[in-house]
Amino acid sequence: MSNEVPHVVAGSYKKDYCAFCDVFIPPSLVGPFWVGIYVIDREFDNKYSSYQVCTPTSKRISFDPLPAGMYEVRLFKDRYTRLAVSNVIYLGGKAKISFAKDLEFPHLIIVYYQEISTSEDWIGLFEKGVHSMKQFIARQTVSVTQRNVKFNCRLLKVDPTRYVGDKCILREFEFRYFKEHSVVSSTTAPSGYSKSFTLDFPSLHAERLTVDAIHVIWKNTHHNIWIGVYKDKNATSYMTYEYANQDCDFINFKVKYVEGETWEFRMFSTQSKEMLWKCELTKTLFN
């Protein structure tokens, strides 16, 4: 790296959760200068956990102990003119987590972990891209004996999809490991991330049973849903609707179909209000 480019390299002392950094500031730059240590992926990205004033002659700069988690050090000139960002450091060590979907029940996900810091360690299920550590979908305290925890996405009522305009996309999720954080706050820092994953696309099928009955069946989603019946794909108001029974994967609508119309059935999450999937009425012949 050129000696004329400001840069900062971060490190940590394993025993006491203290971070340090080595900075280089070209003599040609005029200060004042300072370095701040920041939680990775924090909801409010402009808030430092700790800071120290520095000069072009500063060598190693140490910070006070911080909670376990992932951090980076940023070098600034004046108030908030950012000059450089360090490598990521893991106070308390990096947590390694992986997961596998149950082959028989793909909505059941088993999360595996290797190292445990204390009995207050926990794993959270998040939608990928969510920066607030308080906005987890679910969380579980780790088990010292089993070395795995299970998340049932169906029981948790996790919506697998969302619509952006007229396009249905799969939502991405991930697991995050937190060390020694029994209470979640805006300064909580994760110690590791899993790979991201998606759930299966839901399916929805509607067909006529009799002249005044329509059978609607679905799979790959939770039961906390309702189905709306619309006159066509451009309709904004439903003609009728029904909430799903918690023990069934189908609804029978008592409604008389009008020949020649193209009805659309839309599945919504009761909890999030998101539309999850839609389909047209199957052109089943009925005599």
Secondary structure, 3 states (H helix, E strand, C coil): CCCCCCEEEEEEECCCCEEEEEEECCCCCCCCEEEEEEECCCCCCCCCCEEEEECCCCCEEECCCCCCEEEEEEEEECCCEEEEECCCEEECCCCCEEEEECCCCCCEEEEEECCCCCCCCEEEEEECCCCCCCCCCEEEECCCCCCEEEEECCCCCCCCEEEECCEEEECCEEEEEECCCCCCCCCCCCCEECCCECCCCCEEEEEEEECCEEEEEEECCCCCEEEEEECCCCCCCCCEEEECCCCCCEEEEECCCCCCCCCEEEEEECCCCCEEEEEEECCCCCC
